[in-house]
Amino acid sequence: MSSYITSTSATVGQYDAVVIGAGHNGLTCACYLAKAGLKTLVLEEYHSIGGMTITEAITLPGFKSDIHSFGYQLANLSPVPDELGLGKFGFELIQPEICYSHVFPDGGYISMYRSVDKTIKSIERYSRKDALTWKKLYEQYTETKDSLVSSINNPPLPLSFLLNGMNTNPDLFDKYRLSLQSMRSWCDEWFESEQVMVMFGTFAAFVGLSPDEAGGGEMSYLFSTVMQDGGNNVVKGGFGNLPQALAKYLESKGGRIMTNAGVEKILIDKEQGRAVGVRFDNGKMIEVKRVVASSTDPSTLILDLIGEDYVEESVARRVKKMEWGDAIMAVYLALDERAQYYAGTEVTQSAQIHFSEPTLDYFSKIYYECRGGKLPSEPLLIMSNDSVCDPSRVPMGKHLIKFLILNVPYKIKNDIT
Protein backbone atom coordinates (compact mmCIF):
# COMPACT_ATOMS: atom_id res chain seq x y z
CA MET A 1 0.00 0.00 0.00
CA SER A 2 1.31 3.45 -0.91
CA SER A 3 2.66 5.64 1.84
CA TYR A 4 0.00 8.26 1.38
CA ILE A 5 -2.83 5.80 2.08
CA THR A 6 -3.74 4.71 5.61
CA SER A 7 -6.70 2.89 7.10
CA THR A 8 -9.25 3.91 9.71
CA SER A 9 -7.31 1.96 12.31
CA ALA A 10 -4.75 4.75 12.31
CA THR A 11 -4.95 7.58 14.81
CA VAL A 12 -7.01 10.41 13.38
CA GLY A 13 -6.65 14.03 14.39
CA GLN A 14 -7.99 17.40 13.47
CA TYR A 15 -7.90 18.62 9.86
CA ASP A 16 -8.59 21.89 8.08
CA ALA A 17 -10.43 20.04 5.29
CA VAL A 18 -11.92 16.60 4.78
CA VAL A 19 -13.06 15.30 1.39
CA ILE A 20 -15.46 12.34 1.24
CA GLY A 21 -14.76 10.12 -1.75
CA ALA A 22 -11.41 9.40 -3.44
CA GLY A 23 -12.59 9.37 -7.02
CA HIS A 24 -10.76 11.66 -9.42
CA ASN A 25 -13.11 14.55 -8.61
CA GLY A 26 -12.71 14.21 -4.85
CA LEU A 27 -8.95 13.86 -5.18
CA THR A 28 -8.75 16.91 -7.43
CA CYS A 29 -10.69 18.93 -4.87
CA ALA A 30 -8.35 17.71 -2.14
CA CYS A 31 -5.27 18.62 -4.18
CA TYR A 32 -6.40 22.21 -4.61
CA LEU A 33 -7.31 22.49 -0.92
CA ALA A 34 -3.87 21.20 0.01
CA LYS A 35 -2.27 23.50 -2.56
CA ALA A 36 -3.99 26.41 -0.79
CA GLY A 37 -2.26 25.40 2.43
CA LEU A 38 -5.02 23.45 4.20
CA LYS A 39 -4.25 20.26 6.12
CA THR A 40 -6.36 17.88 4.05
CA LEU A 41 -7.67 14.33 4.47
CA VAL A 42 -9.57 12.23 1.90
CA LEU A 43 -11.87 9.42 3.05
CA GLU A 44 -12.71 6.49 0.75
CA GLU A 45 -15.08 3.63 1.57
CA TYR A 46 -13.59 1.29 -1.06
CA HIS A 47 -10.30 -0.53 -0.54
CA SER A 48 -8.56 1.50 -3.27
CA ILE A 49 -8.79 4.99 -4.72
CA GLY A 50 -10.10 6.11 -8.09
CA GLY A 51 -13.89 5.80 -8.12
CA MET A 52 -14.89 5.84 -11.78
CA THR A 53 -11.20 5.77 -12.75
CA ILE A 54 -10.19 2.53 -11.06
CA THR A 55 -7.92 0.02 -12.83
CA GLU A 56 -7.88 -3.56 -11.53
CA ALA A 57 -6.88 -7.06 -12.68
CA ILE A 58 -10.48 -8.23 -12.77
CA THR A 59 -9.96 -11.05 -15.31
CA LEU A 60 -6.53 -12.63 -14.75
CA PRO A 61 -3.34 -11.55 -12.97
CA GLY A 62 -1.38 -9.11 -15.12
CA PHE A 63 -4.40 -7.99 -17.18
CA LYS A 64 -5.21 -4.44 -16.03
CA SER A 65 -8.77 -3.41 -16.91
CA ASP A 66 -10.29 0.04 -16.54
CA ILE A 67 -13.33 -0.95 -14.51
CA HIS A 68 -15.43 2.08 -15.47
CA SER A 69 -14.06 4.95 -17.59
CA PHE A 70 -11.64 4.29 -20.45
CA GLY A 71 -11.28 7.30 -22.76
CA TYR A 72 -9.98 10.62 -21.44
CA GLN A 73 -12.50 12.68 -23.45
CA LEU A 74 -14.22 15.73 -21.94
CA ALA A 75 -11.40 15.84 -19.43
CA ASN A 76 -9.12 16.83 -22.31
CA LEU A 77 -10.43 20.34 -21.66
CA SER A 78 -9.40 20.30 -17.99
CA PRO A 79 -6.51 22.47 -16.79
CA VAL A 80 -5.86 20.12 -13.85
CA PRO A 81 -3.04 17.91 -15.25
CA ASP A 82 -0.96 20.92 -16.22
CA GLU A 83 -1.76 23.06 -13.16
CA LEU A 84 -0.84 20.24 -10.78
CA GLY A 85 2.06 18.99 -12.89
CA LEU A 86 0.73 15.43 -12.84
CA GLY A 87 3.28 14.34 -15.43
CA LYS A 88 5.90 14.45 -12.68
CA PHE A 89 3.85 11.94 -10.70
CA GLY A 90 3.48 9.24 -13.36
CA PHE A 91 0.51 10.52 -15.36
CA GLU A 92 0.97 9.99 -19.11
CA LEU A 93 -1.51 10.02 -21.99
CA ILE A 94 -1.52 7.79 -25.07
CA GLN A 95 -3.11 9.37 -28.17
CA PRO A 96 -4.52 6.71 -30.53
CA GLU A 97 -4.75 7.74 -34.19
CA ILE A 98 -8.30 6.38 -34.56
CA CYS A 99 -10.53 7.76 -31.80
CA TYR A 100 -13.36 5.31 -32.44
CA SER A 101 -15.16 3.43 -35.19
CA HIS A 102 -18.89 2.78 -35.48
CA VAL A 103 -19.47 -0.63 -37.06
CA PHE A 104 -22.72 -1.78 -38.68
CA PRO A 105 -24.02 -5.35 -39.14
CA ASP A 106 -23.15 -5.43 -42.87
CA GLY A 107 -19.47 -4.81 -42.07
CA GLY A 108 -19.58 -1.14 -43.00
CA TYR A 109 -18.16 1.43 -40.63
CA ILE A 110 -17.27 5.08 -40.09
CA SER A 111 -14.14 6.07 -38.18
CA MET A 112 -13.21 9.25 -36.37
CA TYR A 113 -9.51 10.06 -36.61
CA ARG A 114 -7.45 12.65 -34.79
CA SER A 115 -7.23 14.27 -38.23
CA VAL A 116 -10.52 15.93 -39.18
CA ASP A 117 -9.65 15.49 -42.87
CA LYS A 118 -9.40 11.72 -42.42
CA THR A 119 -12.70 11.71 -40.52
CA ILE A 120 -14.32 13.60 -43.39
CA LYS A 121 -13.06 11.01 -45.88
CA SER A 122 -14.49 8.21 -43.75
CA ILE A 123 -17.90 9.92 -43.60
CA GLU A 124 -17.81 10.45 -47.38
CA ARG A 125 -18.29 6.72 -47.89
CA TYR A 126 -21.89 7.29 -46.80
CA SER A 127 -22.57 10.92 -47.67
CA ARG A 128 -20.51 13.68 -49.28
CA LYS A 129 -22.99 16.23 -47.92
CA ASP A 130 -22.66 14.92 -44.36
CA ALA A 131 -18.87 15.00 -44.61
CA LEU A 132 -19.00 18.70 -45.47
CA THR A 133 -21.52 19.26 -42.69
CA TRP A 134 -19.16 17.67 -40.17
CA LYS A 135 -16.39 20.00 -41.30
CA LYS A 136 -18.75 22.94 -40.74
CA LEU A 137 -19.83 21.74 -37.29
CA TYR A 138 -16.25 21.17 -36.22
CA GLU A 139 -15.25 24.65 -37.40
CA GLN A 140 -18.14 26.09 -35.37
CA TYR A 141 -16.83 24.24 -32.34
CA THR A 142 -13.28 25.55 -32.74
CA GLU A 143 -14.61 29.12 -33.01
CA THR A 144 -16.46 28.77 -29.69
CA LYS A 145 -14.03 26.44 -27.91
CA ASP A 146 -12.68 29.08 -25.54
CA SER A 147 -16.13 29.95 -24.21
CA LEU A 148 -17.00 26.24 -23.92
CA VAL A 149 -13.85 25.51 -21.92
CA SER A 150 -14.60 28.48 -19.70
CA SER A 151 -18.17 27.29 -19.08
CA ILE A 152 -16.97 23.80 -18.11
CA ASN A 153 -14.30 25.03 -15.71
CA ASN A 154 -16.35 27.75 -14.00
CA PRO A 155 -19.62 27.83 -12.04
CA PRO A 156 -22.61 27.77 -14.42
CA LEU A 157 -24.27 31.07 -15.26
CA PRO A 158 -27.85 31.48 -14.03
CA LEU A 159 -30.53 30.59 -16.58
CA SER A 160 -31.88 34.14 -16.26
CA PHE A 161 -28.61 35.47 -17.74
CA LEU A 162 -29.03 33.28 -20.80
CA LEU A 163 -32.72 34.11 -21.25
CA ASN A 164 -32.24 37.86 -20.85
CA GLY A 165 -29.36 37.87 -23.30
CA MET A 166 -31.43 36.31 -26.08
CA ASN A 167 -33.04 39.67 -26.78
CA THR A 168 -29.78 41.12 -28.05
CA ASN A 169 -27.65 38.06 -28.89
CA PRO A 170 -29.15 35.52 -31.33
CA ASP A 171 -26.25 33.14 -30.62
CA LEU A 172 -27.54 32.68 -27.09
CA PHE A 173 -30.92 31.61 -28.47
CA ASP A 174 -29.20 29.01 -30.65
CA LYS A 175 -27.25 27.79 -27.62
CA TYR A 176 -30.43 27.46 -25.56
CA ARG A 177 -32.22 25.69 -28.39
CA LEU A 178 -29.39 23.17 -28.73
CA SER A 179 -29.53 22.46 -25.00
CA LEU A 180 -33.17 21.37 -25.42
CA GLN A 181 -32.84 19.48 -28.70
CA SER A 182 -33.25 15.73 -28.76
CA MET A 183 -30.67 13.57 -30.46
CA ARG A 184 -33.13 12.77 -33.27
CA SER A 185 -33.97 16.44 -33.81
CA TRP A 186 -30.28 17.40 -33.96
CA CYS A 187 -29.40 14.56 -36.32
CA ASP A 188 -32.34 15.31 -38.63
CA GLU A 189 -31.34 18.97 -38.75
CA TRP A 190 -27.75 18.34 -39.80
CA PHE A 191 -27.36 14.97 -41.54
CA GLU A 192 -28.98 12.93 -44.30
CA SER A 193 -27.37 9.49 -43.86
CA GLU A 194 -28.75 7.37 -41.03
CA GLN A 195 -25.35 5.74 -40.60
CA VAL A 196 -23.82 9.16 -39.94
CA MET A 197 -26.69 10.07 -37.62
CA VAL A 198 -26.08 6.91 -35.62
CA MET A 199 -22.30 7.42 -35.61
CA PHE A 200 -22.67 10.78 -33.83
CA GLY A 201 -26.01 10.18 -32.09
CA THR A 202 -24.74 7.21 -30.08
CA PHE A 203 -23.07 9.65 -27.70
CA ALA A 204 -26.50 10.60 -26.32
CA ALA A 205 -26.86 7.01 -25.14
CA PHE A 206 -23.55 7.39 -23.27
CA VAL A 207 -25.37 9.62 -20.78
CA GLY A 208 -28.66 7.70 -20.79
CA LEU A 209 -30.66 9.86 -23.20
CA SER A 210 -33.04 8.24 -25.68
CA PRO A 211 -33.34 9.62 -29.25
CA ASP A 212 -36.31 11.77 -28.24
CA GLU A 213 -35.25 13.15 -24.86
CA ALA A 214 -34.17 16.76 -24.36
CA GLY A 215 -30.43 17.33 -24.26
CA GLY A 216 -29.43 14.41 -26.47
CA GLY A 217 -28.53 16.68 -29.37
CA GLU A 218 -26.18 18.77 -27.28
CA MET A 219 -24.48 15.66 -25.84
CA SER A 220 -23.99 14.23 -29.32
CA TYR A 221 -22.52 17.51 -30.55
CA LEU A 222 -20.23 18.06 -27.56
CA PHE A 223 -18.89 14.52 -27.26
CA SER A 224 -18.13 14.24 -30.96
CA THR A 225 -16.55 17.67 -31.45
CA VAL A 226 -14.50 17.48 -28.25
CA MET A 227 -13.22 14.05 -29.26
CA GLN A 228 -12.43 15.25 -32.77
CA ASP A 229 -10.46 18.12 -31.26
CA GLY A 230 -8.65 16.43 -28.39
CA GLY A 231 -8.79 12.76 -29.31
CA ASN A 232 -9.96 9.70 -27.42
CA ASN A 233 -6.86 9.57 -25.26
CA VAL A 234 -6.17 6.84 -22.73
CA VAL A 235 -4.02 6.87 -19.60
CA LYS A 236 -0.86 4.80 -19.97
CA GLY A 237 -0.89 1.82 -17.63
CA GLY A 238 -4.62 2.22 -16.92
CA PHE A 239 -6.91 5.06 -15.91
CA GLY A 240 -6.03 4.27 -12.31
CA ASN A 241 -2.73 6.07 -12.84
CA LEU A 242 -4.66 9.36 -12.85
CA PRO A 243 -5.91 9.04 -9.23
CA GLN A 244 -2.52 7.63 -8.25
CA ALA A 245 -0.84 10.74 -9.65
CA LEU A 246 -3.34 12.96 -7.85
CA ALA A 247 -2.68 11.08 -4.62
CA LYS A 248 1.07 11.56 -5.00
CA TYR A 249 0.57 15.28 -5.59
CA LEU A 250 -1.64 15.42 -2.50
CA GLU A 251 1.05 13.68 -0.46
CA SER A 252 3.61 16.21 -1.70
CA LYS A 253 1.47 18.92 -0.11
CA GLY A 254 1.08 17.07 3.19
CA GLY A 255 -2.33 15.54 2.45
CA ARG A 256 -3.48 12.05 3.43
CA ILE A 257 -5.95 9.45 2.20
CA MET A 258 -7.79 6.80 4.22
CA THR A 259 -9.25 3.80 2.40
CA ASN A 260 -11.78 1.34 3.90
CA ALA A 261 -13.16 4.46 5.58
CA GLY A 262 -16.93 4.55 5.23
CA VAL A 263 -18.46 7.84 6.40
CA GLU A 264 -21.80 7.59 8.20
CA LYS A 265 -22.49 11.26 8.97
CA ILE A 266 -21.26 14.78 8.40
CA LEU A 267 -21.39 16.41 11.84
CA ILE A 268 -23.22 19.75 11.90
CA ASP A 269 -23.02 22.37 14.62
CA LYS A 270 -26.35 24.20 14.55
CA GLU A 271 -25.08 27.17 16.53
CA GLN A 272 -22.16 27.72 14.15
CA GLY A 273 -24.33 26.78 11.17
CA ARG A 274 -21.64 24.68 9.54
CA ALA A 275 -20.05 21.24 9.27
CA VAL A 276 -17.51 20.58 12.03
CA GLY A 277 -16.52 16.97 11.45
CA VAL A 278 -17.39 13.51 10.17
CA ARG A 279 -18.31 10.23 11.84
CA PHE A 280 -17.18 6.89 10.42
CA ASP A 281 -19.44 3.87 10.19
CA ASN A 282 -17.32 2.33 12.98
CA GLY A 283 -18.16 5.22 15.32
CA LYS A 284 -14.83 7.08 15.18
CA MET A 285 -14.92 10.82 14.50
CA ILE A 286 -12.70 13.48 12.97
CA GLU A 287 -12.90 17.19 13.73
CA VAL A 288 -12.73 19.55 10.76
CA LYS A 289 -11.82 23.21 11.16
CA ARG A 290 -12.88 24.72 7.84
CA VAL A 291 -14.19 22.54 4.99
CA VAL A 292 -16.09 19.30 4.53
CA ALA A 293 -16.47 18.46 0.84
CA SER A 294 -18.19 15.47 -0.73
CA SER A 295 -18.02 13.85 -4.16
CA THR A 296 -20.88 11.45 -3.46
CA ASP A 297 -24.18 11.59 -5.35
CA PRO A 298 -26.71 14.27 -4.25
CA SER A 299 -29.05 11.76 -2.60
CA THR A 300 -26.34 10.25 -0.42
CA LEU A 301 -24.98 13.67 0.50
CA ILE A 302 -28.24 15.43 1.35
CA LEU A 303 -30.41 12.63 2.74
CA ASP A 304 -27.83 10.39 4.40
CA LEU A 305 -24.59 12.21 5.21
CA ILE A 306 -26.13 15.59 6.13
CA GLY A 307 -29.69 14.57 6.95
CA GLU A 308 -33.01 16.27 6.30
CA ASP A 309 -32.93 18.07 9.66
CA TYR A 310 -30.12 20.30 8.38
CA VAL A 311 -31.40 21.29 4.93
CA GLU A 312 -34.42 23.18 3.73
CA GLU A 313 -37.47 21.01 3.14
CA SER A 314 -37.60 22.12 -0.49
CA VAL A 315 -34.04 20.89 -1.06
CA ALA A 316 -34.77 17.44 0.36
CA ARG A 317 -37.98 17.24 -1.68
CA ARG A 318 -36.16 18.00 -4.93
CA VAL A 319 -33.41 15.50 -4.19
CA LYS A 320 -35.99 12.77 -3.56
CA LYS A 321 -37.44 13.41 -7.01
CA MET A 322 -34.15 12.70 -8.77
CA GLU A 323 -34.24 9.58 -10.91
CA TRP A 324 -31.39 7.13 -11.36
CA GLY A 325 -30.43 6.60 -14.98
CA ASP A 326 -30.39 3.35 -16.88
CA ALA A 327 -27.87 0.74 -15.82
CA ILE A 328 -24.85 -0.43 -17.83
CA MET A 329 -23.53 -3.99 -17.86
CA ALA A 330 -19.79 -4.54 -18.31
CA VAL A 331 -18.00 -7.61 -19.67
CA TYR A 332 -14.20 -7.90 -19.36
CA LEU A 333 -12.29 -10.32 -21.57
CA ALA A 334 -8.65 -11.44 -21.34
CA LEU A 335 -7.56 -12.79 -24.75
CA ASP A 336 -4.76 -14.96 -26.08
CA GLU A 337 -4.62 -12.87 -29.26
CA ARG A 338 -5.96 -9.66 -30.76
CA ALA A 339 -9.64 -9.62 -31.72
CA GLN A 340 -10.28 -9.53 -35.47
CA TYR A 341 -13.22 -7.86 -37.24
CA TYR A 342 -14.91 -8.52 -40.54
CA ALA A 343 -14.92 -4.75 -41.03
CA GLY A 344 -11.11 -4.82 -41.39
CA THR A 345 -7.83 -3.81 -39.80
CA GLU A 346 -8.73 -0.12 -39.51
CA VAL A 347 -11.41 -0.99 -36.99
CA THR A 348 -8.93 -3.18 -35.09
CA GLN A 349 -6.76 -0.10 -34.42
CA SER A 350 -9.60 2.01 -32.99
CA ALA A 351 -9.47 3.10 -29.35
CA GLN A 352 -13.15 2.26 -29.02
CA ILE A 353 -15.67 0.52 -31.25
CA HIS A 354 -19.42 1.06 -31.25
CA PHE A 355 -21.69 -1.67 -32.62
CA SER A 356 -25.30 -1.02 -33.62
CA GLU A 357 -27.97 -1.16 -36.29
CA PRO A 358 -27.81 1.88 -38.65
CA THR A 359 -31.13 3.46 -37.60
CA LEU A 360 -32.29 5.82 -34.88
CA ASP A 361 -35.36 3.63 -34.38
CA TYR A 362 -32.97 0.94 -33.16
CA PHE A 363 -32.14 3.22 -30.23
CA SER A 364 -35.82 3.87 -29.56
CA LYS A 365 -36.39 0.13 -29.26
CA ILE A 366 -33.54 -0.25 -26.77
CA TYR A 367 -34.96 2.44 -24.49
CA TYR A 368 -38.50 1.06 -24.78
CA GLU A 369 -37.26 -2.37 -23.68
CA CYS A 370 -34.96 -1.11 -20.92
CA ARG A 371 -37.45 1.20 -19.27
CA GLY A 372 -40.07 -1.53 -19.41
CA GLY A 373 -37.73 -3.75 -17.40
CA LYS A 374 -36.74 -5.99 -20.31
CA LEU A 375 -33.27 -7.07 -21.36
CA PRO A 376 -32.29 -5.58 -24.74
CA SER A 377 -33.08 -7.96 -27.59
CA GLU A 378 -30.29 -6.39 -29.67
CA PRO A 379 -27.85 -4.72 -27.25
CA LEU A 380 -25.93 -1.53 -27.96
CA LEU A 381 -22.27 -2.46 -27.50
CA ILE A 382 -19.37 -0.13 -26.76
CA MET A 383 -16.00 -1.87 -26.85
CA SER A 384 -12.79 -0.51 -25.34
CA ASN A 385 -9.64 -1.71 -27.10
CA ASP A 386 -7.49 -1.71 -23.96
CA SER A 387 -4.37 -3.62 -25.01
CA VAL A 388 -4.23 -2.43 -28.62
CA CYS A 389 -4.02 1.15 -27.35
CA ASP A 390 -1.77 0.30 -24.41
CA PRO A 391 0.23 -2.96 -24.49
CA SER A 392 1.61 -2.19 -21.02
CA ARG A 393 -1.72 -3.31 -19.53
CA VAL A 394 -1.23 -6.99 -20.42
CA PRO A 395 1.44 -9.72 -20.46
CA MET A 396 3.50 -9.77 -23.66
CA GLY A 397 1.54 -11.15 -26.61
CA LYS A 398 -1.80 -11.15 -24.78
CA HIS A 399 -4.78 -8.84 -25.21
CA LEU A 400 -7.62 -7.28 -23.25
CA ILE A 401 -10.95 -5.72 -24.20
CA LYS A 402 -14.05 -4.49 -22.39
CA PHE A 403 -17.65 -4.40 -23.56
CA LEU A 404 -20.18 -1.96 -22.12
CA ILE A 405 -23.77 -2.98 -22.82
CA LEU A 406 -25.76 0.24 -22.51
CA ASN A 407 -29.36 0.56 -21.32
CA VAL A 408 -29.79 -2.61 -19.30
CA PRO A 409 -32.57 -2.45 -16.67
CA TYR A 410 -31.21 -2.46 -13.12
CA LYS A 411 -34.25 -4.47 -12.07
CA ILE A 412 -35.31 -7.00 -14.71
CA LYS A 413 -39.07 -7.44 -14.81
CA ASN A 414 -39.59 -9.95 -17.58
CA ASP A 415 -39.36 -13.65 -16.76
CA ILE A 416 -36.12 -15.38 -17.74
CA THR A 417 -36.20 -19.12 -18.32
Secondary structure, 3 states (H helix, E strand, C coil): CCCCEEECCCCCCCEEEEEECCEHHHHHHHHHHHHCCCCEEEECCCCCCEHHHCEECCCCCCCCEECCCCCECHHHHCCHHHHCCHHHHCCCEECCCEEEEEECCCCCEEEEECCHHHHHHHHHCCCHHHHHHHHHHHHHHHHHHHHHHHHHCCCCCCHHHHHHHCCCCHHHHHHHHHHHCCHHHHHHHHCCCHHHHHHHHHHHHHCCCCCCCCCHHHHHHHHHHHHHHHCCEEECCCCCHHHHHHHHHHHHCCCEEEECCCEEEEEEECCCCEEEEEEECCCCEEEEEEEEEECCCHHHHHHHHHCHHHCCHHHHHHHHHCCCCCEEEEEEEEECCCCCCCCCHHHHCCCEEEECCCCHHHHHHHHHHHHCCCCCCCCEEEEECHHHHCHHHCCCCCEEEEEEEEEECCCCCCCCC
